[in-house]
Amino acid sequence: MYQQLSDSARTVLDNRPIYLSFGLAWLIGHGSFAVSHGANPALDLPGYVPTALLGGGLLTAMVITIAVSMRAQRGVSGREAVVGNLLGASWVVGFAALFFLITALGSTMDPDTAAAL
């Protein structure tokens, strides 16, 4: 999953499983929503199915991300370990802030505009 360049070089993380898992989660989740809604839906799915597919896919992608990251961090210590942990924490804090921002904006807008978020 990762490549060690040399003893003094940085560890390079193979991001392909992470990008693939998140890409598939978004494609399947939002794709199922797109084909099951609208004036003439291509598929007649219950409303909870696209949400469940997106949620399950994102949860799976997060587990894959954690597994790949933990594997790459084996044997890393010192400053690189601290930087890696701070970077990971910044993603969690950033997405939580984005969630709260979208929720706050959605509660102050009219329903049609909020649905676009």
All heavy atoms as an XYZ file, in Angstrom:
851
protein
N       0.799     -1.192      0.000
C       0.000      0.000      0.000
C       0.845      1.261      0.000
O       0.370      2.305     -0.312
C      -0.920      0.029      1.226
C      -2.066     -0.934      1.146
S      -3.246     -0.238      0.018
C      -4.028     -1.667     -0.577
N       2.077      1.178      0.418
C       2.933      2.350      0.392
C       4.310      1.946     -0.085
O       4.674      0.793     -0.121
C       3.000      3.030      1.761
C       3.719      2.241      2.818
C       5.056      2.463      3.076
C       3.069      1.264      3.549
C       5.726      1.741      4.039
C       3.725      0.532      4.514
C       5.051      0.774      4.751
O       5.712      0.061      5.699
N       5.067      2.961     -0.444
C       6.396      2.711     -0.986
C       7.415      3.475     -0.154
O       7.269      4.662      0.083
C       6.422      3.202     -2.432
C       7.760      3.120     -3.081
C       7.709      3.727     -4.478
O       6.727      4.318     -4.862
N       8.765      3.572     -5.206
N       8.433      2.778      0.323
C       9.509      3.421      1.082
C      10.606      3.800      0.087
O      11.175      2.944     -0.573
C      10.054      2.466      2.145
C      11.059      3.092      3.063
C      10.406      4.077      4.033
O       9.258      3.926      4.378
N      11.152      5.082      4.407
N      10.884      5.104     -0.030
C      11.865      5.561     -1.008
C      13.288      5.290     -0.551
O      14.089      4.775     -1.291
C      11.653      7.054     -1.273
C      10.310      7.423     -1.885
C      10.185      8.924     -2.027
C      10.128      6.755     -3.231
N      13.617      5.665      0.665
C      14.920      5.384      1.246
C      14.801      5.601      2.744
O      13.756      5.985      3.243
C      16.001      6.271      0.646
O      15.839      7.598      1.097
N      15.894      5.372      3.471
C      15.841      5.536      4.917
C      15.537      6.966      5.326
O      14.842      7.212      6.298
C      17.156      5.085      5.546
C      17.338      3.586      5.435
O      16.318      2.883      5.236
O      18.481      3.114      5.540
N      16.048      7.929      4.590
C      15.844      9.322      4.957
C      14.701      9.973      4.190
O      14.356     11.109      4.462
C      17.132     10.111      4.717
O      17.452     10.081      3.341
N      14.125      9.283      3.228
C      13.047      9.859      2.420
C      11.691      9.630      3.082
O      11.545      8.834      3.994
C      13.060      9.242      1.027
N      10.718     10.325      2.575
C       9.362     10.216      3.103
C       8.681      8.954      2.600
O       9.015      8.419      1.563
C       8.555     11.431      2.663
C       9.066     12.700      3.251
C       8.397     13.919      2.705
N       6.999     13.689      2.391
C       6.229     14.604      1.844
N       6.720     15.770      1.547
N       4.977     14.367      1.586
N       7.682      8.514      3.345
C       6.844      7.401      2.923
C       5.776      7.933      1.982
O       5.100      8.910      2.294
C       6.177      6.738      4.146
O       7.198      6.274      5.006
C       5.292      5.590      3.727
N       5.614      7.310      0.838
C       4.636      7.744     -0.142
C       3.424      6.821     -0.041
O       3.533      5.616     -0.218
C       5.224      7.706     -1.570
C       4.172      8.109     -2.581
C       6.436      8.610     -1.650
N       2.287      7.399      0.254
C       1.052      6.657      0.431
C       0.415      6.377     -0.924
O       0.337      7.256     -1.775
C       0.103      7.480      1.300
C      -1.220      6.860      1.676
C      -0.976      5.691      2.629
C      -2.091      7.888      2.356
N      -0.020      5.144     -1.122
C      -0.745      4.785     -2.338
C      -2.213      5.151     -2.127
O      -2.943      4.470     -1.412
C      -0.588      3.294     -2.623
C      -1.258      2.878     -3.911
O      -1.703      3.760     -4.678
O      -1.341      1.665     -4.156
N      -2.649      6.258     -2.729
C      -3.998      6.781     -2.523
C      -5.055      6.124     -3.400
O      -6.230      6.443     -3.254
C      -4.011      8.285     -2.781
C      -3.323      9.052     -1.708
O      -3.367      8.673     -0.546
N      -2.670     10.138     -2.079
N      -4.667      5.241     -4.288
C      -5.647      4.680     -5.224
C      -6.817      3.988     -4.543
O      -7.969      4.224     -4.939
C      -4.956      3.751     -6.218
C      -4.076      4.527     -7.187
C      -3.346      3.614     -8.109
N      -2.354      2.882     -7.311
C      -1.463      2.062     -7.810
N      -1.434      1.836     -9.092
N      -0.594      1.458     -7.035
N      -6.620      3.143     -3.518
C      -7.788      2.531     -2.879
C      -8.711      3.558     -2.217
O      -9.934      3.411     -2.228
C      -7.192      1.598     -1.820
C      -5.777      1.407     -2.198
C      -5.371      2.611     -2.974
N      -8.127      4.610     -1.689
C      -8.931      5.646     -1.034
C      -9.771      6.388     -2.066
O     -10.990      6.543     -1.905
C      -8.012      6.614     -0.261
C      -7.272      5.868      0.846
C      -8.813      7.781      0.296
C      -6.180      6.672      1.520
N      -9.129      6.853     -3.138
C      -9.869      7.581     -4.174
C     -10.923      6.697     -4.835
O     -12.038      7.144     -5.109
C      -8.913      8.120     -5.247
C      -8.100      9.289     -4.801
C      -6.725      9.310     -4.963
C      -8.695     10.403     -4.225
C      -5.963     10.395     -4.554
C      -7.941     11.493     -3.812
C      -6.589     11.477     -3.987
O      -5.839     12.554     -3.590
N     -10.580      5.456     -5.092
C     -11.526      4.539     -5.725
C     -12.741      4.290     -4.840
O     -13.884      4.331     -5.315
C     -10.830      3.221     -6.064
C     -11.674      2.185     -6.790
C     -12.092      2.711     -8.158
C     -10.896      0.892     -6.946
N     -12.515      4.065     -3.551
C     -13.645      3.776     -2.661
C     -14.561      4.989     -2.499
O     -15.785      4.858     -2.539
C     -13.150      3.270     -1.302
O     -12.353      4.236     -0.660
N     -13.978      6.179     -2.320
C     -14.825      7.366     -2.208
C     -15.514      7.682     -3.534
O     -16.679      8.083     -3.551
C     -14.013      8.575     -1.727
C     -13.923      8.669     -0.237
C     -12.762      8.298      0.420
C     -14.989      9.108      0.514
C     -12.669      8.371      1.793
C     -14.914      9.186      1.890
C     -13.747      8.812      2.535
N     -14.816      7.513     -4.644
C     -15.429      7.755     -5.954
C     -16.609      6.836     -6.211
O     -17.669      7.273     -6.678
N     -16.447      5.556     -5.890
C     -17.557      4.618     -6.070
C     -18.714      4.931     -5.130
O     -19.885      4.814     -5.518
C     -17.074      3.182     -5.859
C     -16.243      2.595     -6.980
C     -15.706      1.214     -6.595
C     -17.066      2.495     -8.258
N     -18.414      5.330     -3.904
C     -19.478      5.679     -2.957
C     -20.305      6.844     -3.486
O     -21.540      6.797     -3.476
C     -18.876      6.023     -1.594
N     -19.623      7.888     -3.959
C     -20.340      9.045     -4.495
C     -21.089      8.682     -5.773
O     -22.249      9.087     -5.959
C     -19.376     10.198     -4.774
C     -18.949     10.914     -3.543
C     -17.757     10.777     -2.895
C     -19.702     11.857     -2.778
N     -17.726     11.571     -1.789
C     -18.899     12.249     -1.685
C     -20.973     12.399     -2.912
C     -19.333     13.172     -0.735
C     -21.381     13.313     -1.963
C     -20.584     13.689     -0.904
N     -20.458      7.943     -6.652
C     -21.098      7.573     -7.916
C     -22.349      6.734     -7.690
O     -23.415      7.014     -8.248
C     -20.108      6.820     -8.807
C     -20.647      6.363    -10.158
C     -20.933      7.569    -11.043
C     -19.650      5.437    -10.831
N     -22.241      5.713     -6.860
C     -23.379      4.832     -6.615
C     -24.458      5.547     -5.807
O     -25.648      5.474     -6.136
C     -22.915      3.537     -5.917
C     -22.063      2.725     -6.886
C     -24.103      2.720     -5.433
C     -21.341      1.553     -6.252
N     -24.064      6.270     -4.754
C     -25.045      6.955     -3.914
C     -25.794      8.051     -4.652
O     -27.027      8.048     -4.716
N     -25.050      8.975     -5.220
C     -25.698     10.081     -5.925
C     -26.274      9.629     -7.265
O     -27.282     10.166     -7.722
C     -24.719     11.237     -6.118
C     -24.432     11.974     -4.855
N     -25.379     12.698     -4.179
C     -23.299     12.086     -4.123
C     -24.845     13.234     -3.096
N     -23.581     12.863     -3.040
N     -25.638      8.640     -7.880
C     -26.190      8.107     -9.136
C     -27.544      7.458     -8.933
O     -28.461      7.635     -9.740
N     -27.691      6.692     -7.848
C     -28.993      6.070     -7.585
C     -30.044      7.123     -7.252
O     -31.218      6.971     -7.607
C     -28.878      5.042     -6.455
O     -28.507      5.670     -5.250
N     -29.630      8.206     -6.601
C     -30.569      9.300     -6.348
C     -30.986      9.953     -7.660
O     -32.161     10.251     -7.868
C     -29.939     10.338     -5.423
C     -30.871     11.467     -5.065
C     -31.821     11.308     -4.078
C     -30.799     12.673     -5.731
C     -32.693     12.345     -3.754
C     -31.663     13.706     -5.430
C     -32.610     13.542     -4.432
N     -30.035     10.163     -8.565
C     -30.328     10.842     -9.827
C     -31.275     10.037    -10.709
O     -32.164     10.603    -11.349
C     -29.031     11.136    -10.574
N     -31.078      8.721    -10.758
C     -31.925      7.911    -11.647
C     -33.264      7.545    -11.028
O     -34.142      7.043    -11.731
C     -31.204      6.622    -12.112
C     -29.957      6.947    -12.896
C     -30.905      5.707    -10.952
N     -33.441      7.823     -9.729
C     -34.713      7.463     -9.103
C     -35.585      8.673     -8.775
O     -36.660      8.513     -8.199
C     -34.462      6.662     -7.822
O     -33.804      7.458     -6.859
N     -35.143      9.873     -9.116
C     -35.926     11.075     -8.852
C     -36.103     11.879    -10.129
O     -35.468     11.617    -11.141
C     -35.226     11.935     -7.786
C     -35.317     11.348     -6.421
N     -34.516     10.318     -6.007
C     -36.129     11.647     -5.385
C     -34.826      9.995     -4.765
N     -35.798     10.785     -4.364
N     -36.973     12.845    -10.068
C     -37.222     13.704    -11.213
C     -38.610     13.477    -11.779
O     -39.429     12.730    -11.231
N     -38.875     14.124    -12.906
C     -40.199     14.033    -13.522
C     -40.477     12.634    -14.070
O     -41.601     12.148    -13.985
C     -40.304     15.069    -14.643
N     -39.461     11.991    -14.634
C     -39.630     10.663    -15.213
C     -38.454      9.787    -14.753
O     -37.500      9.586    -15.502
C     -39.684     10.778    -16.742
C     -40.121      9.491    -17.398
O     -40.579      8.568    -16.729
N     -39.969      9.425    -18.700
N     -38.535      9.210    -13.545
C     -37.388      8.444    -13.031
C     -37.157      7.150    -13.793
O     -38.092      6.474    -14.209
C     -37.771      8.170    -11.582
C     -39.240      8.291    -11.518
C     -39.638      9.254    -12.596
N     -35.883      6.819    -13.994
C     -35.524      5.583    -14.695
C     -35.740      4.359    -13.814
O     -36.048      3.285    -14.308
C     -34.074      5.651    -15.163
N     -35.536      4.509    -12.503
C     -35.755      3.426    -11.549
C     -36.728      3.886    -10.475
O     -36.691      5.036    -10.050
C     -34.439      3.021    -10.861
C     -33.378      2.362    -11.716
C     -32.108      2.170    -10.897
C     -33.870      1.022    -12.222
N     -37.575      2.972    -10.029
C     -38.529      3.288     -8.969
C     -37.980      2.735     -7.654
O     -38.285      1.614     -7.261
C     -39.893      2.683     -9.296
C     -40.963      3.127     -8.320
O     -40.799      4.211     -7.728
O     -41.956      2.392     -8.135
N     -37.119      3.527     -7.005
C     -36.513      3.117     -5.739
C     -37.182      3.851     -4.587
O     -37.555      5.020     -4.721
C     -35.014      3.455     -5.725
C     -34.120      2.757     -6.736
C     -32.703      3.311     -6.648
C     -34.112      1.265     -6.471
N     -37.333      3.187     -3.431
C     -37.808      3.915     -2.254
C     -36.823      5.022     -1.890
O     -35.630      4.935     -2.195
C     -37.844      2.852     -1.151
C     -37.822      1.538     -1.863
C     -37.142      1.770     -3.175
N     -37.298      6.056     -1.235
C     -36.475      7.218     -0.926
C     -35.269      6.932     -0.058
O     -34.265      7.626     -0.132
N     -35.331      5.898      0.767
C     -34.229      5.613      1.675
C     -33.082      4.856      1.008
O     -31.970      4.827      1.526
C     -34.718      4.818      2.895
C     -35.225      3.441      2.570
C     -34.358      2.363      2.524
C     -36.566      3.218      2.302
C     -34.814      1.090      2.210
C     -37.036      1.956      1.995
C     -36.152      0.894      1.957
O     -36.615     -0.349      1.646
N     -33.305      4.236     -0.137
C     -32.274      3.410     -0.777
C     -31.070      4.243     -1.226
O     -29.928      3.880     -0.909
C     -32.867      2.580     -1.941
C     -31.769      1.887     -2.730
C     -33.867      1.571     -1.410
N     -31.243      5.360     -1.956
C     -30.061      6.146     -2.325
C     -29.284      6.669     -1.116
O     -28.053      6.662     -1.109
C     -30.631      7.308     -3.149
C     -31.928      6.809     -3.665
C     -32.449      5.899     -2.606
N     -30.005      7.076     -0.082
C     -29.345      7.560      1.131
C     -28.560      6.442      1.802
O     -27.424      6.639      2.254
C     -30.385      8.139      2.103
O     -31.123      9.161      1.437
C     -29.726      8.711      3.340
N     -29.158      5.258      1.862
C     -28.468      4.111      2.468
C     -27.249      3.706      1.643
O     -26.203      3.366      2.211
C     -29.434      2.940      2.602
N     -27.365      3.738      0.312
C     -26.222      3.400     -0.532
C     -25.087      4.405     -0.356
O     -23.915      4.018     -0.258
C     -26.650      3.336     -2.000
C     -27.496      2.136     -2.409
C     -28.003      2.306     -3.839
C     -26.710      0.854     -2.268
N     -25.423      5.685     -0.308
C     -24.406      6.713     -0.115
C     -23.774      6.590      1.265
O     -22.541      6.605      1.398
C     -24.999      8.114     -0.301
C     -24.037      9.272     -0.104
C     -22.904      9.224     -1.120
C     -24.776     10.591     -0.187
N     -24.587      6.449      2.301
C     -24.069      6.333      3.655
C     -23.206      5.091      3.840
O     -22.116      5.153      4.423
N     -23.680      3.960      3.329
C     -22.893      2.725      3.438
C     -21.599      2.796      2.653
O     -20.552      2.320      3.109
N     -21.662      3.402      1.484
C     -20.454      3.550      0.671
C     -19.437      4.467      1.322
O     -18.235      4.181      1.321
N     -19.903      5.585      1.892
C     -18.983      6.505      2.561
C     -18.396      5.879      3.819
O     -17.210      6.076      4.113
C     -19.698      7.815      2.904
C     -20.027      8.705      1.712
C     -20.833      9.922      2.170
C     -18.769      9.138      0.990
N     -19.195      5.117      4.540
C     -18.676      4.428      5.726
C     -17.603      3.413      5.335
O     -16.543      3.335      5.969
C     -19.822      3.740      6.477
C     -19.451      3.063      7.778
C     -18.931      4.085      8.777
C     -20.646      2.332      8.339
N     -17.855      2.657      4.271
C     -16.863      1.704      3.776
C     -15.587      2.418      3.326
O     -14.474      1.967      3.621
C     -17.446      0.889      2.608
O     -18.642      0.235      3.050
C     -16.469     -0.125      2.084
N     -15.750      3.539      2.643
C     -14.590      4.304      2.184
C     -13.778      4.845      3.358
O     -12.545      4.872      3.305
C     -15.045      5.446      1.277
N     -14.459      5.251      4.435
C     -13.731      5.731      5.608
C     -12.938      4.601      6.262
O     -11.804      4.811      6.706
C     -14.700      6.358      6.606
C     -15.134      7.743      6.207
S     -16.068      8.579      7.480
C     -17.717      8.037      7.115
N     -13.518      3.415      6.309
C     -12.798      2.269      6.882
C     -11.569      1.943      6.033
O     -10.481      1.679      6.565
C     -13.739      1.053      7.004
C     -12.974     -0.207      7.323
C     -14.805      1.316      8.059
N     -11.713      1.981      4.722
C     -10.580      1.732      3.827
C      -9.510      2.797      4.020
O      -8.314      2.495      4.076
C     -11.056      1.660      2.361
C     -11.882      0.388      2.146
C      -9.881      1.726      1.385
C     -12.579      0.319      0.817
N      -9.913      4.054      4.157
C      -8.968      5.141      4.376
C      -8.196      4.950      5.678
O      -6.966      5.125      5.716
C      -9.702      6.492      4.401
O     -10.361      6.672      3.149
C      -8.757      7.647      4.663
N      -8.902      4.573      6.730
C      -8.244      4.352      8.019
C      -7.251      3.193      7.914
O      -6.116      3.273      8.404
C      -9.290      4.101      9.118
C     -10.046      5.398      9.413
C      -8.642      3.569     10.392
C     -11.280      5.215     10.267
N      -7.660      2.111      7.255
C      -6.774      0.946      7.120
C      -5.522      1.290      6.318
O      -4.398      0.924      6.716
C      -7.522     -0.204      6.462
N      -5.671      1.988      5.209
C      -4.526      2.362      4.381
C      -3.610      3.322      5.141
O      -2.381      3.180      5.112
C      -4.999      2.988      3.048
C      -3.849      3.635      2.298
C      -5.670      1.941      2.177
N      -4.192      4.279      5.838
C      -3.393      5.249      6.585
C      -2.641      4.601      7.735
O      -1.467      4.912      7.968
C      -4.291      6.364      7.124
O      -4.904      7.041      6.067
N      -3.301      3.710      8.447
C      -2.629      3.045      9.564
C      -1.491      2.153      9.077
O      -0.441      2.075      9.703
C      -3.636      2.247     10.384
C      -4.564      3.139     11.196
S      -5.756      2.220     12.144
C      -4.695      1.533     13.403
N      -1.701      1.501      7.950
C      -0.636      0.661      7.385
C       0.563      1.511      6.984
O       1.706      1.134      7.185
C      -1.155     -0.120      6.187
C      -0.054     -0.925      5.513
C      -0.577     -1.731      4.391
N      -1.135     -2.951      4.961
C      -1.736     -3.885      4.262
N      -1.875     -3.731      2.968
N      -2.206     -4.956      4.823
N       0.301      2.679      6.428
C       1.393      3.553      5.996
C       2.120      4.178      7.179
O       3.290      4.529      7.063
C       0.852      4.646      5.083
N       1.452      4.310      8.323
C       2.071      4.952      9.479
C       2.856      3.979     10.350
O       3.482      4.407     11.313
C       1.020      5.647     10.332
C       0.529      6.927      9.732
C      -0.397      7.670     10.673
O      -0.826      7.157     11.689
N      -0.719      8.891     10.311
N       2.846      2.703     10.027
C       3.636      1.752     10.808
C       5.105      2.130     10.752
O       5.666      2.361      9.687
C       3.481      0.338     10.250
C       2.278     -0.351     10.755
C       2.359     -1.815     10.377
N       1.007     -2.269     10.122
C       0.653     -3.141      9.207
N       1.571     -3.676      8.435
N      -0.592     -3.498      9.052
N       5.727      2.189     11.892
C       7.148      2.487     11.945
C       7.494      3.959     11.856
O       8.643      4.331     11.931
N       6.501      4.815     11.657
C       6.757      6.257     11.584
C       6.739      6.809     12.999
O       5.861      6.485     13.790
C       5.694      6.961     10.714
C       5.908      8.459     10.707
C       5.720      6.413      9.309
N       7.704      7.632     13.311
C       7.741      8.216     14.645
C       8.245      9.648     14.548
O       8.645     10.117     13.487
C       8.661      7.397     15.557
O       9.978      7.418     15.049
N       8.199     10.322     15.664
C       8.726     11.677     15.725
C       7.849     12.687     15.024
O       6.624     12.626     15.076
N       8.502     13.605     14.351
C       7.803     14.725     13.713
C       6.841     14.260     12.623
O       5.745     14.798     12.497
C       8.839     15.681     13.133
C       8.223     16.905     12.548
C       9.268     17.945     12.197
N       8.594     19.141     11.750
C       8.886     19.766     10.620
N       9.853     19.321      9.866
N       8.232     20.842     10.273
N       7.233     13.274     11.834
C       6.350     12.784     10.770
C       5.070     12.199     11.326
O       4.000     12.357     10.744
C       7.073     11.751      9.913
C       8.038     12.341      8.923
C       8.524     11.312      7.932
O       7.956     10.214      7.859
O       9.486     11.614      7.218
N       5.141     11.511     12.453
C       3.946     10.943     13.070
C       3.006     12.048     13.546
O       1.790     11.967     13.353
C       4.322     10.031     14.229
N       3.567     13.092     14.155
C       2.751     14.206     14.633
C       2.094     14.923     13.455
O       0.900     15.236     13.485
C       3.596     15.193     15.472
C       2.813     16.447     15.807
C       4.083     14.516     16.737
N       2.846     15.172     12.404
C       2.303     15.842     11.224
C       1.196     15.004     10.595
O       0.137     15.525     10.219
C       3.424     16.132     10.192
C       2.848     16.578      8.869
C       4.368     17.180     10.731
N       1.383     13.701     10.504
C       0.352     12.823      9.958
C      -0.912     12.822     10.790
O      -2.029     12.867     10.246
N      -0.764     12.797     12.108
C      -1.933     12.831     12.984
C      -2.668     14.162     12.893
O      -3.906     14.196     12.889
C      -1.525     12.548     14.431
C      -1.125     11.103     14.619
O      -1.559     10.228     13.888
N      -0.281     10.860     15.609
N      -1.932     15.257     12.810
C      -2.569     16.566     12.678
C      -3.289     16.696     11.330
O      -4.367     17.290     11.255
C      -1.541     17.681     12.842
C      -1.001     17.887     14.254
C       0.117     18.921     14.247
C      -2.113     18.303     15.196
N      -2.686     16.165     10.299
C      -3.331     16.211      8.986
C      -4.629     15.410      8.993
O      -5.656     15.866      8.479
C      -2.377     15.676      7.916
C      -2.880     15.721      6.484
C      -3.186     17.148      6.064
C      -1.876     15.096      5.558
N      -4.605     14.234      9.580
C      -5.821     13.428      9.681
C      -6.899     14.113     10.497
O      -8.079     14.119     10.129
N      -6.497     14.730     11.609
C      -7.462     15.441     12.449
C      -8.046     16.654     11.725
O      -9.219     16.982     11.903
C      -6.795     15.874     13.750
N      -7.232     17.312     10.895
C      -7.736     18.480     10.166
C      -8.831     18.095      9.184
O      -9.782     18.848      8.972
C      -6.597     19.205      9.452
O      -6.102     18.433      8.382
N      -8.739     16.911      8.576
C      -9.791     16.445      7.682
C     -11.092     16.216      8.447
O     -12.171     16.607      7.996
C      -9.373     15.157      6.973
C      -8.541     15.418      5.775
C      -7.177     15.454      5.706
C      -9.013     15.687      4.450
N      -6.784     15.734      4.428
C      -7.887     15.881      3.635
C     -10.266     15.789      3.890
C      -7.982     16.169      2.285
C     -10.365     16.074      2.540
C      -9.235     16.262      1.758
N     -10.995     15.598      9.611
C     -12.190     15.340     10.416
C     -12.842     16.655     10.841
O     -14.054     16.840     10.693
C     -11.836     14.478     11.648
C     -13.016     14.361     12.591
C     -11.364     13.108     11.220
N     -12.047     17.588     11.341
C     -12.570     18.878     11.782
C     -13.136     19.655     10.593
O     -14.211     20.263     10.691
C     -11.469     19.695     12.499
C     -11.904     21.129     12.746
C     -11.094     19.015     13.806
N     -12.466     19.619      9.468
C     -12.943     20.333      8.285
C     -14.283     19.820      7.784
O     -15.186     20.603      7.466
N     -14.453     18.512      7.720
C     -15.723     17.964      7.255
C     -16.840     18.186      8.271
O     -17.999     18.402      7.895
C     -15.592     16.481      6.900
C     -15.080     16.268      5.504
C     -13.776     15.873      5.290
C     -15.893     16.477      4.413
C     -13.289     15.688      4.014
C     -15.432     16.298      3.131
C     -14.121     15.899      2.924
N     -16.516     18.144      9.563
C     -17.527     18.455     10.576
C     -17.964     19.915     10.452
O     -19.160     20.226     10.533
C     -16.980     18.171     11.973
N     -17.014     20.820     10.249
C     -17.346     22.235     10.075
C     -18.192     22.445      8.822
O     -19.154     23.224      8.835
C     -16.074     23.067     10.001
N     -17.859     21.745      7.749
C     -18.643     21.848      6.527
C     -20.069     21.359      6.746
O     -21.033     21.975      6.275
C     -17.969     21.040      5.412
C     -18.599     21.103      4.035
C     -18.571     22.531      3.501
C     -17.877     20.165      3.091
N     -20.235     20.269      7.479
C     -21.566     19.747      7.798
C     -22.382     20.784      8.552
O     -23.539     21.055      8.217
C     -21.447     18.456      8.615
C     -22.743     18.003      9.208
C     -23.693     17.376      8.426
C     -23.014     18.224     10.551
C     -24.896     16.968      8.971
C     -24.214     17.810     11.100
C     -25.159     17.179     10.314
N     -21.785     21.390      9.583
C     -22.507     22.379     10.370
C     -22.813     23.632      9.558
O     -23.880     24.226      9.715
C     -21.736     22.732     11.641
C     -21.757     21.633     12.662
C     -20.575     21.110     13.142
C     -22.955     21.101     13.121
C     -20.588     20.086     14.082
C     -22.985     20.076     14.057
C     -21.796     19.572     14.540
N     -21.910     24.030      8.687
C     -22.137     25.199      7.841
C     -23.299     24.960      6.881
O     -24.197     25.801      6.748
C     -20.861     25.547      7.068
C     -20.961     26.724      6.105
C     -21.170     28.015      6.884
C     -19.725     26.814      5.247
N     -23.312     23.816      6.237
C     -24.393     23.504      5.297
C     -25.716     23.374      6.043
O     -26.764     23.836      5.568
C     -24.057     22.234      4.501
C     -22.920     22.526      3.534
C     -25.277     21.709      3.759
C     -22.399     21.308      2.806
N     -25.702     22.772      7.225
C     -26.925     22.650      8.020
C     -27.447     24.025      8.428
O     -28.652     24.295      8.345
C     -26.659     21.797      9.276
O     -26.179     20.519      8.862
C     -27.912     21.621     10.096
N     -26.552     24.907      8.861
C     -26.973     26.255      9.262
C     -27.515     27.032      8.074
O     -28.550     27.707      8.181
C     -25.804     26.997      9.903
N     -26.826     26.960      6.946
C     -27.316     27.666      5.755
C     -28.645     27.092      5.281
O     -29.534     27.821      4.876
C     -26.288     27.588      4.632
C     -25.044     28.440      4.786
C     -24.057     28.143      3.664
C     -25.403     29.910      4.812
N     -28.770     25.773      5.345
C     -30.006     25.133      4.905
C     -31.203     25.502      5.748
O     -32.333     25.572      5.250
N     -30.987     25.776      7.021
C     -32.111     26.130      7.890
C     -32.561     27.568      7.696
O     -33.653     27.926      8.112
C     -31.743     25.887      9.350
O     -30.722     26.768      9.748
N     -31.750     28.418      7.083
C     -32.117     29.818      6.876
C     -32.623     30.093      5.467
O     -33.106     31.188      5.211
C     -30.912     30.736      7.147
O     -29.866     30.408      6.237
C     -30.422     30.583      8.571
N     -32.536     29.120      4.575
C     -32.932     29.330      3.181
C     -34.317     28.754      2.916
O     -34.832     27.958      3.698
C     -31.936     28.654      2.241
C     -30.562     29.198      2.303
S     -29.509     28.243      1.190
C     -28.031     29.180      1.298
N     -34.871     29.151      1.787
C     -36.132     28.540      1.382
C     -35.862     27.086      0.980
O     -34.742     26.730      0.628
C     -36.767     29.332      0.229
C     -35.939     29.308     -1.029
O     -34.882     29.987     -1.055
O     -36.331     28.604     -1.975
N     -36.866     26.214      1.067
C     -36.647     24.777      0.855
C     -36.056     24.408     -0.501
O     -35.258     23.468     -0.594
C     -38.051     24.175      1.015
C     -38.783     25.153      1.862
C     -38.227     26.491      1.520
N     -36.398     25.122     -1.571
C     -35.864     24.778     -2.890
C     -34.370     25.061     -2.974
O     -33.607     24.261     -3.514
C     -36.598     25.572     -3.983
C     -38.040     25.129     -4.135
O     -38.331     23.951     -3.833
O     -38.863     25.963     -4.549
N     -33.930     26.174     -2.417
C     -32.505     26.501     -2.422
C     -31.741     25.567     -1.489
O     -30.642     25.116     -1.821
C     -32.289     27.960     -1.989
O     -33.091     28.809     -2.797
C     -30.833     28.359     -2.121
N     -32.329     25.249     -0.342
C     -31.669     24.346      0.614
C     -31.518     22.952      0.031
O     -30.545     22.263      0.326
C     -32.450     24.296      1.908
N     -32.447     22.515     -0.797
C     -32.362     21.186     -1.407
C     -31.171     21.089     -2.359
O     -30.628     20.002     -2.565
C     -33.650     20.847     -2.139
N     -30.765     22.229     -2.914
C     -29.620     22.227     -3.822
C     -28.319     21.995     -3.069
O     -27.328     21.534     -3.649
C     -29.538     23.546     -4.582
N     -28.288     22.297     -1.768
C     -27.088     22.059     -0.978
C     -26.936     20.590     -0.750
O     -25.920     20.042     -0.603
C     -27.162     22.794      0.366
C     -27.002     24.300      0.287
C     -27.196     24.903      1.679
C     -25.642     24.685     -0.236
